[in-house]
């Protein structure tokens, strides 16, 4: 049995998010698991410029999904992170 998800987002916003996703895919190297996770995040109505963990940089700007994913999974990055709970 296939489960269909009802997505609650504005189609115009989703188109913009898809364009941002494609741009990230073209300009940023990523692993297949990073790419799959990012695509799922956008598919479910989120912007690739946000992240589910609400990680921010030291200036308080939210990290994009790929940066946050890498941090969350233990990659060594050159950022100082602050989390919002």
C-alpha positions in Angstrom: 0.0 0.0 0.0 1.3 3.4 -0.9 0.9 6.3 1.5 0.2 9.7 0.0 1.2 12.7 2.0 -0.9 15.9 1.9 1.6 18.7 1.7 0.6 22.1 3.0 2.5 24.8 1.2 2.1 27.6 -1.3 2.9 26.3 -4.8 4.7 29.5 -5.7 6.9 29.2 -2.7 7.5 25.6 -3.6 8.6 26.5 -7.1 11.1 29.0 -5.6 12.4 26.3 -3.2 12.8 23.9 -6.1 14.8 26.5 -8.0 17.0 27.0 -5.0 17.5 23.3 -4.6 18.6 22.9 -8.2 21.0 25.8 -7.8 22.5 24.2 -4.7 22.9 20.9 -6.6 24.7 22.6 -9.5 27.1 24.6 -7.4 27.8 22.6 -4.2 29.4 19.2 -4.2 27.4 16.8 -2.0 27.2 13.1 -1.3 24.3 11.0 -2.4 22.9 10.8 1.1 23.2 14.6 1.5 21.4 15.1 -1.9 18.6 12.6 -0.9 18.0 14.2 2.4 18.0 17.7 1.0 15.5 16.6 -1.7 13.2 15.1 0.9 13.4 18.3 3.0 12.3 20.4 0.0 9.7 17.8 -1.2 7.9 18.2 2.1 7.5 21.9 1.7 10.6 23.4 3.3 13.1 25.8 2.0 16.7 24.6 1.4 17.8 27.8 3.1 16.3 26.5 6.5 17.1 23.4 8.6 15.0 21.2 11.0 17.5 21.6 13.8 17.4 25.4 13.8 21.2 25.6 13.8 22.5 29.1 13.3 25.9 30.6 12.9 27.6 32.8 15.5 25.8 35.9 14.0 22.4 34.3 14.5 21.8 33.5 10.8 20.1 30.2 10.2 22.3 27.7 8.3 21.0 26.3 5.1 20.0 22.6 5.1 23.2 21.3 3.7 25.4 23.2 6.2 23.2 22.1 9.1 23.1 18.5 7.9 26.8 18.3 7.8 27.1 19.8 11.2 24.4 17.5 12.6 26.2 14.4 11.2 29.6 15.4 12.6 31.4 16.9 9.7 34.1 19.3 10.6 33.2 22.8 9.5 34.7 26.2 9.9 31.7 27.7 11.7 30.9 28.5 15.3 27.4 27.2 15.8 24.6 28.2 18.2 21.4 26.2 18.4 18.0 27.7 19.1 15.8 25.4 21.3 
